Structures are given as C-alpha cells and as structure tokens.
Amino acid sequence: MKRGLLVLLLGLAVGVAAHTVYFRLHLPPNSDSIDAQLVWMKRELQLSDGQFARIRELHEASSPRLRALASQVAQMQAEFAAFENTRRATDRVDFIEFARFVEARRSISRQCLDSTRQLVRAAANEMTPVQRERYLGIVSPAEPTTSDVTN
Amino acid sequence: MPDPFDPLDPLLDRWREPPDLSRSLAPEVWRRIALTEQGASESGGFWRNADAWLSRPPFAILFVTCCALLGLFLAEVRVNRLQREQSAQLARSYLQLIDPLLTAAPAADTP
C-alpha cells in the first residue's frame, strides 16, 4: 500500500511542478508601457524589425503632442465640471462663457482627431496591405469616438 | 333479547393478528449487515487494486507521465487565457495612447 501511495503522491507532485514551471516560463510580461504596447503590436501584426523601428519612431515623435492634448482635454473636463457646479449652485448660465468653452473644446477635439489620424495614417503607410487592414481594424474603435465628440 | 348494536363491533371484526415480525426481522437484519460488509470489502478492494497497479513500474511511470502531461495542459490553458486577456488590455491601452479623447473618456458627456 505504501508504494502505491508513494507513486500517487509522486504523480501529483510532478504534475504540479510541471504546471508551475511551464506557467512561470510562459507567463506574458505584465506591462502597460508604450514599449509593451508596441511589442504587442509587432507580434499582432507580424511587423518586420524595420517596420517596427519606423513605427516606434512615429509613435515616440507624436507621443509628447498626444500627451499635451490629453492634458488639455483633462483640463477642459475640469473646467466643464466647475462650470456645471456653478450653474447648479447659482442656477444661472453664463452663455458667453459657455459658448467660449464649447468652441475651445471643439478646437481641442479637432486637434486630437487630426493628431490621431495623422499618426494612424503614418503608421499604416509603413505596413503591408494585410497588416494595414488588421491595424485599421484594431484602431477603428478610436475613430467614431473622436468624430462623435468633434461633431 | 338481542344485544343492541355497538359501533365498535365492525371495527373489532376487521382487526387481525399482527404478523410475527420476529421470524422475518432477523434474516432481514443479517442480510443488510452482509450487504454493508460486502460494500466495505469492495471499496477496500478498489484501493488494493489501485495499489497493485501503481506498484508495477510500467504503470507507475505511465501514471506519473500522465500527471505531468495534465499539469502542462492545464498550464497551457491558463497561459492562453492570460494572453487573450492581456492582448485585449494592450489593445485598449494602445487606443488610449493614440487618442487623447479616449484617455479622457469620462468626458464623453461634455459638450
């Protein structure tokens, strides 16, 4: 009885060890950085090293502008929240101020849309037709949101 | 003079002597005890059989190999699931990276 039990425990130990080692070795790296996203894109679209290098340059070049725009959008959100609070508290609307806010918001949204489209177009130009089709399929959710907000 | 009708009479007529339980009870009890003992010896027999199989080197090797393969298979399933989830997460992050309006998604209700 002891020998059978020993084999049973050995089997369980080997199974658990094989599971743990394989899982640790193949665990995908958990990172949310731009590098991780570009490496993921390279794998998904099967980009060559040359394509990957050019696309990385494009993203790195546009990154500061996109970040600046994102911070402007966040600032506009904060302004809108303050405007809304004031309206609720005083029950009055400063229409001139509101019109100025809407115009500024539209202008920023337009700039965001242009920047995104410019980057997508430049990255897509570096790809083969098959890669481009797949890439545009991935980024297409971004387009309607941008255009909706702009209109 | 005839006896007056008593409502208990029909009920007393229907009454019968109860069957003698002592005759059928003992064999039934012994039968059940035998069944229980048989079940216990059968379950013990399973472990004895398993032990006998696992004690043979070829079957022991086969069993350990199967355990290792099962462990690898389950790990592969877990890795695949994690990769799918991470791909979806990276796709969302990439969209946020290239679209500042998505980065500030909660602003969707602003004019």
Interface residues (C-beta under 8 A of the other chain):
Chain A: M1 R3 G4 L5 V7 L8 L10 G11 L12 V14 G15 V16 A17 A18 H19 T20 Y22 F23 H26 L27 P28 N30 D32 I34 A36 Q37 W40 M41 E44 H59 S62 S63 L66 R67 L69 A70 Q72 V73 A74 M76 Q77 F80 F101 V102 R105 S109 C112 L113 S115 T116 L119 V120 I138 V139 P141 A142 T145 T146 V149
Chain B: W47 R48 A50 D51 A52 W53 L54 S55 A60 F63 V64 C66 C67 A68 L69 L70 G71 L72 L74 A75 E76 R78 V79 L82 Q83 Q86 S87 Q89 L90 A91 S93 Y94 L95 L97 I98 D99 P100 L101 L102 T103 A104 A105 P106 A107 A108 T110 P111
